Amino acid sequence: MVNGRCRMHGGKAKGAQKGNRHAFKHGRYTAEHIAERRHFAELLREMRGFIDEVDGKE
């Protein structure tokens, strides 16, 4: 909220504390998983560019 308070409870909305293991369920947002997704996205971009190059689209 604009005033920095939770609209439902009225307390300060600071988010989860650092190291909050209760919010950690699947690891989708860990640094390792984010880096892995970026790596695979880069590989896909390279493959698409290679395919376009072979097909003569570029």
Secondary structure, 3 states (H helix, E strand, C coil): CCCCECCCCCCECCCCCCCCHHHCCCCCCCHHHHHHHHHHHHHHHHHHHHHHHHHCCC
